[in-house]
Amino acid sequence: MNNVLRKNWFIIGIVVALLSGSLLAPCAETLHAGGWTNRVVVLVLFLITGFTLPTDRIRQDLASPALHITIQSWIFVLSPLLFLTSIPLFRDVMGGQLVYGILALAVLPTTVSSCIVFTQSSDGNTVAAVFNASIANTIGIFLSPLLLSLLLSSSGRGLPPEQLFATLRSLSINMLIPIVAGQIARYWFRAFADKNRKRFGVVSNSLILVVVVLAFSRTVANPDFSSHVRELPWVFAYLAIVHLILVGSVIWFTRLTRFSRRDRITAMFVAPQKTLALGAPLLTIYFSGQEVLGVALLPLIFYHPFQLLVASLLKSLPFVRDPAQEGTMVLTSKRNSK
């Protein structure tokens, strides 16, 4: 029982954070302290991110450009397009604020660590996973809000140029500067950062839970929040289907283009995932001071544990579980072609 709790403490923590946010709704404004609470949490969170993000390994693996282009295209092009084109089919059962959250989820980079862990444990191309997770999260600091503003422009939630510039400046102050500071510290203390990566991960996840509590407390305090609760089952079902489509499409494409088994595993775990570690603070800054924030976080809060569940199940696929299956598949395909 203790082992189960230890492995799933963050998912349990999300549930506790949502409940805590609901209970603390009457004192939401006090908790925010004029926005300073969020600012401090985000600053510390990205200082840790910069300290532990292995960008020094980006230049170590440029040998598989096709794999890198495929993964980054799935993250920043195909994923947003799939969400954008499929959402209109469900407009009748999903409210505007939840749609904003879905589109925000669509433009986020991949996870910082879980995609690497699943790739490594499945004998995938771990170096390529680190490379793509690092580069996606680095460029995602600016690319994600730009894409989000573009996707939301048709709904009237896109930011005008001057406000978008102000948001990017805020992202630079609250996210980029702490990350750069963390990277500078990492240059001197890389061994310490890598050795204590799991401990820093626990601290980061704990800070993410604080962000969820703060955002959700303000959302529950909004009288209109109850209207969104009835829409959540539809939203969660939609997100589950889209994630499975993303996973299936990347498996199909990497098979069609004859990627190696290890590269297929890497793409399968890296391309469809979305980061809560970067997503929660990024949305906090993008929707700063808006009641939509707490509702916009809900799709991401559901998507995170669901993608981990799917990744766990994917590890049991034949070509993942048994490397010898690769040769069997090749021989079978040759016989069928005859």
C-alpha positions as CSV (number, residue, x, y, z in Angstrom):
1,M,0.0,0.0,0.0
2,N,2.8,2.4,0.9
3,N,4.5,1.6,-2.4
4,V,1.4,2.4,-4.3
5,L,1.0,5.8,-2.5
6,R,4.7,6.6,-3.1
7,K,4.5,5.9,-6.8
8,N,1.2,7.8,-7.3
9,W,1.6,10.6,-4.8
10,F,1.5,13.3,-7.4
11,I,-1.8,12.1,-9.0
12,I,-3.3,11.8,-5.5
13,G,-1.9,15.3,-4.8
14,I,-3.8,16.7,-7.8
15,V,-7.0,15.4,-6.3
16,V,-6.1,16.9,-2.9
17,A,-5.2,20.2,-4.5
18,L,-8.5,20.4,-6.3
19,L,-10.4,19.7,-3.1
20,S,-8.2,22.1,-1.2
21,G,-8.9,24.8,-3.8
22,S,-12.6,24.2,-3.4
23,L,-12.5,24.6,0.4
24,L,-10.2,27.7,0.2
25,A,-12.4,29.5,-2.3
26,P,-13.8,32.0,0.3
27,C,-10.2,33.2,1.0
28,A,-8.9,33.0,-2.6
29,E,-7.9,36.6,-2.9
30,T,-6.0,36.5,0.4
31,L,-4.1,33.5,-0.8
32,H,-3.1,35.3,-4.0
33,A,-1.7,38.3,-2.1
34,G,-2.1,40.6,-5.1
35,G,-0.5,38.0,-7.4
36,W,2.8,37.8,-5.4
37,T,2.2,34.2,-4.3
38,N,2.0,33.0,-7.9
39,R,5.0,35.0,-8.9
40,V,7.3,33.6,-6.2
41,V,6.1,30.0,-6.8
42,V,6.6,30.3,-10.6
43,L,10.1,31.9,-10.1
44,V,11.3,29.1,-7.8
45,L,9.7,26.4,-10.1
46,F,11.6,27.6,-13.2
47,L,14.8,28.2,-11.3
48,I,14.6,24.4,-10.4
49,T,13.6,23.7,-14.0
50,G,16.7,25.5,-15.4
51,F,18.9,23.8,-12.8
52,T,17.8,20.3,-13.7
53,L,17.0,20.6,-17.5
54,P,19.9,18.8,-19.3
55,T,20.2,21.3,-22.2
56,D,23.9,20.6,-22.2
57,R,23.1,17.3,-23.8
58,I,21.2,18.9,-26.7
59,R,24.3,19.0,-28.9
60,Q,25.1,15.3,-28.1
61,D,22.6,13.7,-30.5
62,L,22.0,15.3,-33.9
63,A,22.4,12.0,-35.7
64,S,18.7,11.3,-36.2
65,P,17.3,14.5,-37.8
66,A,14.3,12.6,-39.2
67,L,13.3,11.5,-35.7
68,H,13.7,15.0,-34.2
69,I,11.7,16.6,-36.9
70,T,9.0,14.1,-36.5
71,I,8.7,14.5,-32.8
72,Q,8.8,18.3,-32.8
73,S,6.3,18.4,-35.7
74,W,3.9,16.2,-33.7
75,I,4.3,18.5,-30.6
76,F,3.9,21.9,-32.2
77,V,2.2,21.3,-35.5
78,L,0.1,18.2,-35.8
79,S,-1.2,18.2,-32.2
80,P,-2.5,21.8,-32.3
81,L,-4.0,21.1,-35.7
82,L,-5.8,18.0,-34.5
83,F,-7.3,19.8,-31.5
84,L,-8.2,22.9,-33.5
85,T,-10.0,20.9,-36.2
86,S,-11.8,18.5,-33.9
87,I,-13.0,20.9,-31.2
88,P,-15.8,22.3,-33.4
89,L,-17.5,18.9,-33.4
90,F,-18.0,19.2,-29.7
91,R,-18.9,22.9,-29.3
92,D,-22.4,22.0,-28.1
93,V,-21.2,20.1,-25.1
94,M,-18.1,22.1,-24.1
95,G,-18.1,25.7,-22.9
96,G,-15.8,28.4,-24.1
97,Q,-13.5,28.5,-21.1
98,L,-12.8,24.7,-21.3
99,V,-12.1,25.1,-25.0
100,Y,-9.5,27.7,-24.1
101,G,-7.9,25.2,-21.8
102,I,-7.9,22.5,-24.5
103,L,-6.2,24.8,-27.0
104,A,-3.7,25.8,-24.3
105,L,-3.0,22.1,-23.7
106,A,-2.6,21.6,-27.5
107,V,0.4,23.9,-27.9
108,L,2.4,22.8,-24.9
109,P,5.7,21.0,-25.3
110,T,6.3,17.4,-24.2
111,T,6.9,16.3,-20.6
112,V,10.2,17.2,-19.0
113,S,11.0,13.8,-17.4
114,S,8.2,11.2,-17.7
115,C,8.7,10.7,-21.4
116,I,12.4,10.1,-20.8
117,V,11.7,7.6,-18.0
118,F,9.3,5.6,-20.1
119,T,11.7,5.7,-23.1
120,Q,14.6,4.5,-20.9
121,S,12.7,1.7,-19.2
122,S,11.5,0.4,-22.6
123,D,15.0,0.4,-24.2
124,G,14.2,3.3,-26.5
125,N,16.6,6.0,-27.7
126,T,17.0,7.8,-24.4
127,V,19.5,10.4,-25.6
128,A,17.0,11.4,-28.4
129,A,14.3,11.6,-25.8
130,V,16.4,13.9,-23.6
131,F,17.3,16.0,-26.7
132,N,13.7,16.4,-27.8
133,A,12.3,17.0,-24.3
134,S,15.0,19.6,-23.7
135,I,14.6,21.5,-26.9
136,A,10.8,21.4,-26.9
137,N,10.6,22.9,-23.4
138,T,13.2,25.5,-24.2
139,I,11.5,26.8,-27.4
140,G,8.1,26.2,-25.9
141,I,8.6,29.1,-23.4
142,F,7.9,31.5,-26.3
143,L,6.4,29.3,-29.0
144,S,3.6,28.0,-26.9
145,P,2.1,31.4,-25.9
146,L,2.5,32.6,-29.6
147,L,0.6,29.5,-30.9
148,L,-2.0,29.9,-28.2
149,S,-2.7,33.5,-29.1
150,L,-3.0,32.5,-32.7
151,L,-5.4,29.6,-31.9
152,L,-7.5,31.8,-29.6
153,S,-7.7,34.8,-32.0
154,S,-10.9,33.4,-33.7
155,S,-12.6,33.3,-30.3
156,G,-11.7,36.8,-29.3
157,R,-9.3,35.5,-26.6
158,G,-6.2,36.1,-28.8
159,L,-4.0,38.8,-27.4
160,P,-3.6,42.1,-29.3
161,P,0.1,42.8,-30.3
162,E,0.8,45.2,-27.4
163,Q,-0.7,42.7,-24.8
164,L,1.1,39.8,-26.4
165,F,4.4,41.7,-26.2
166,A,3.6,42.4,-22.5
167,T,2.9,38.7,-21.9
168,L,6.2,37.7,-23.6
169,R,8.0,40.2,-21.5
170,S,6.4,38.8,-18.4
171,L,7.4,35.3,-19.5
172,S,10.9,36.5,-19.9
173,I,11.0,37.9,-16.4
174,N,9.1,35.1,-14.7
175,M,10.3,32.1,-16.7
176,L,13.3,32.7,-18.9
177,I,15.5,34.6,-16.5
178,P,15.0,31.9,-13.7
179,I,15.7,29.2,-16.2
180,V,18.9,30.9,-17.5
181,A,20.0,31.5,-13.8
182,G,19.3,27.8,-13.2
183,Q,21.3,26.8,-16.3
184,I,24.3,29.0,-15.1
185,A,24.1,27.3,-11.7
186,R,23.9,23.9,-13.4
187,Y,27.2,24.7,-15.3
188,W,29.0,24.7,-11.9
189,F,26.9,22.1,-10.1
190,R,25.9,19.7,-12.9
191,A,26.8,16.6,-10.9
192,F,24.8,17.7,-7.9
193,A,21.8,18.6,-10.1
194,D,21.8,15.2,-11.8
195,K,22.4,13.3,-8.6
196,N,19.4,15.0,-6.9
197,R,17.2,15.2,-9.9
198,K,14.4,13.1,-8.3
199,R,14.4,15.3,-5.1
200,F,14.2,18.5,-7.2
201,G,11.4,16.8,-9.1
202,V,9.4,16.3,-5.9
203,V,9.9,20.0,-5.0
204,S,8.8,21.0,-8.5
205,N,5.7,18.8,-8.5
206,S,4.8,20.2,-5.0
207,L,5.0,23.7,-6.3
208,I,2.8,22.8,-9.3
209,L,0.2,21.5,-6.8
210,V,0.4,25.0,-5.1
211,V,-0.3,26.6,-8.5
212,V,-3.3,24.3,-8.9
213,V,-4.7,25.2,-5.4
214,L,-4.3,28.9,-6.1
215,A,-5.9,28.8,-9.5
216,F,-8.7,26.5,-8.6
217,S,-9.6,28.5,-5.4
218,R,-10.3,31.6,-7.5
219,T,-12.3,29.5,-10.1
220,V,-14.6,27.9,-7.5
221,A,-15.2,31.3,-6.1
222,N,-16.7,32.3,-9.5
223,P,-20.5,31.7,-9.4
224,D,-20.4,30.5,-13.0
225,F,-18.1,27.6,-12.2
226,S,-20.9,25.1,-11.5
227,S,-22.0,25.4,-15.2
228,H,-18.6,23.9,-16.2
229,V,-18.8,20.9,-13.9
230,R,-21.5,19.2,-16.1
231,E,-19.3,19.6,-19.2
232,L,-16.2,17.9,-17.7
233,P,-17.1,14.2,-18.5
234,W,-17.4,15.2,-22.2
235,V,-14.1,17.1,-22.1
236,F,-12.3,14.2,-20.4
237,A,-13.7,11.7,-22.9
238,Y,-12.7,14.0,-25.8
239,L,-9.1,14.4,-24.4
240,A,-8.7,10.7,-23.9
241,I,-9.8,10.0,-27.6
242,V,-7.5,12.7,-29.0
243,H,-4.5,11.4,-27.0
244,L,-5.1,7.9,-28.3
245,I,-5.3,9.2,-31.8
246,L,-2.0,11.1,-31.3
247,V,-0.3,7.9,-30.0
248,G,-1.7,5.7,-32.7
249,S,-0.8,8.2,-35.5
250,V,2.8,8.5,-34.4
251,I,3.2,4.7,-34.1
252,W,1.7,4.3,-37.6
253,F,3.9,7.0,-39.1
254,T,7.1,5.7,-37.6
255,R,6.3,2.2,-38.9
256,L,5.4,3.5,-42.3
257,T,8.7,5.5,-42.5
258,R,10.7,2.4,-41.2
259,F,12.1,4.0,-38.1
260,S,14.2,1.7,-36.0
261,R,12.5,0.0,-33.0
262,R,14.3,2.2,-30.5
263,D,13.4,5.4,-32.4
264,R,9.7,4.3,-32.7
265,I,9.6,3.8,-28.9
266,T,11.1,7.2,-28.4
267,A,8.6,9.0,-30.7
268,M,5.7,7.0,-29.1
269,F,6.5,8.3,-25.6
270,V,7.7,11.8,-26.4
271,A,5.5,13.1,-29.2
272,P,2.0,12.8,-27.7
273,Q,2.7,13.9,-24.2
274,K,2.1,17.4,-22.7
275,T,3.9,18.9,-19.8
276,L,2.1,20.0,-16.6
277,A,5.4,21.3,-15.2
278,L,5.7,24.0,-17.8
279,G,2.0,24.2,-18.7
280,A,0.6,25.2,-15.2
281,P,2.9,28.2,-14.7
282,L,2.7,29.2,-18.4
283,L,-1.1,29.3,-18.3
284,T,-0.9,31.2,-15.0
285,I,1.0,33.9,-16.7
286,Y,-0.9,33.9,-19.9
287,F,-4.3,34.1,-18.2
288,S,-3.0,36.2,-15.3
289,G,-5.8,38.0,-13.4
290,Q,-8.6,36.2,-15.4
291,E,-11.2,34.0,-13.9
292,V,-10.7,31.6,-16.9
293,L,-7.4,30.3,-15.4
294,G,-8.7,27.6,-13.1
295,V,-11.1,26.2,-15.7
296,A,-8.4,26.4,-18.4
297,L,-6.1,24.2,-16.2
298,L,-8.7,21.4,-15.9
299,P,-8.0,19.8,-19.3
300,L,-4.3,19.7,-18.5
301,I,-4.9,18.3,-15.0
302,F,-6.8,15.4,-16.5
303,Y,-4.5,14.9,-19.5
304,H,-1.4,14.5,-17.3
305,P,-2.4,11.3,-15.4
306,F,-4.2,9.9,-18.4
307,Q,-1.1,10.1,-20.6
308,L,0.9,8.4,-17.8
309,L,-1.6,5.6,-17.7
310,V,-1.5,5.1,-21.5
311,A,2.3,5.2,-21.5
312,S,2.3,2.4,-18.8
313,L,0.0,0.3,-21.0
314,L,2.1,1.0,-24.1
315,K,5.1,-0.7,-22.4
316,S,3.3,-4.0,-22.9
317,L,3.1,-3.7,-26.7
318,P,4.9,-6.6,-28.5
319,F,7.6,-4.5,-30.1
320,V,8.3,-2.6,-26.9
321,R,8.3,-5.7,-24.6
322,D,10.3,-8.0,-26.8
323,P,13.1,-6.7,-29.0
324,A,13.1,-10.0,-30.8
325,Q,9.6,-9.2,-32.0
326,E,11.2,-6.6,-34.4
327,G,12.9,-9.3,-36.4
328,T,9.7,-11.4,-36.4
329,M,7.7,-8.5,-37.8
330,V,10.2,-7.8,-40.6
331,L,10.2,-11.5,-41.7
332,T,6.4,-11.6,-41.6
333,S,6.1,-8.5,-43.7
334,K,8.5,-9.9,-46.2
335,R,6.5,-13.1,-46.5
336,N,3.3,-11.2,-46.9
337,S,4.8,-9.0,-49.6
338,K,5.6,-12.2,-51.6
